[in-house]
């Protein structure tokens, strides 16, 4: 059975009794919580760092420079090449300045 696009986009969840359900309640609850507690997103950064993960830069708006640097161990090599290509830093964005790129 093919689902309508709106339903197909919902995640498939395994419930506590091992039944499969399609729902977006997890997302709804998460966004509701963050709507009431915007700073609640920052503890997630520690989870990402502990897992040796990285945040998706195209969607980033608030990650710290420390978290970014922890996710990219070869960052200094990139910075060196970037400095050679653009020594005056003309090609920069707010994000690249914030993250020290």
PyMOL commands that set and color helices and strands:
alter all, ss='L'
color gray80, all
select helices_A, chain A and resi 5-8+25-36+38-50+57-59+65-71+75-85+94-99
alter helices_A, ss='H'
color red, helices_A
select strands_A, chain A and resi 11-14+20-23
alter strands_A, ss='S'
color yellow, strands_A
deselect
rebuild
show_as cartoon
